[in-house]
Amino acid sequence: METPCTGICKIDQETRQCQGCLRTIDEIASWATLTPAKRSHIMHALQKRKRLNSKQSQMEE
């Protein structure tokens, strides 16, 4: 099963997202029971989250 887990499991209290893989707590908790299509949808959403986080980090510098 494909997983975006990076092994850096730290939940940001404000965003409720893992700082390693950027999944939400709910996405992490349900990952093993999701259909492959739903996991694929989340994987694509994570790419967008990474781009947004990267842009926000650049703006803060």
C-alpha positions in Angstrom: 0.0 0.0 0.0 1.4 3.4 -1.0 1.8 5.8 1.8 3.1 9.4 2.0 4.5 8.8 5.5 8.0 10.2 5.9 8.5 8.9 9.4 8.4 12.5 10.8 5.2 12.2 12.8 4.6 15.5 14.5 1.1 17.0 14.4 0.8 20.8 14.1 -1.8 21.8 16.7 -3.0 24.8 14.6 -3.4 23.0 11.2 -3.9 19.5 12.7 -1.6 18.2 9.9 1.4 16.0 10.2 4.5 18.1 9.6 6.2 15.2 7.8 3.5 14.0 5.3 1.0 16.9 5.6 -2.0 14.5 6.1 -4.6 15.5 8.6 -5.2 13.4 11.7 -8.4 12.0 10.1 -6.5 11.1 6.9 -3.8 9.3 8.9 -6.3 7.5 11.0 -8.4 6.2 8.1 -5.6 5.6 5.6 -5.6 1.8 5.9 -9.3 1.5 5.3 -9.6 4.0 2.4 -10.1 2.8 -1.1 -7.1 3.1 -3.5 -9.0 5.9 -5.3 -9.5 7.9 -2.1 -5.8 7.4 -1.2 -4.8 8.5 -4.7 -7.0 11.6 -4.3 -5.3 12.5 -1.0 -1.9 11.9 -2.5 -2.7 14.5 -5.2 -4.0 16.9 -2.5 -0.8 16.5 -0.6 1.2 17.8 -3.6 -0.9 20.9 -3.5 -0.4 21.3 0.3 3.4 20.9 -0.2 3.4 23.7 -2.8 1.3 26.0 -0.6 3.5 25.3 2.4 6.6 26.0 0.3 5.1 29.3 -0.9 4.2 30.3 2.7 7.7 29.5 3.9 9.2 31.7 1.2 6.9 34.6 2.1 7.9 34.4 5.8 11.6 34.7 4.9 
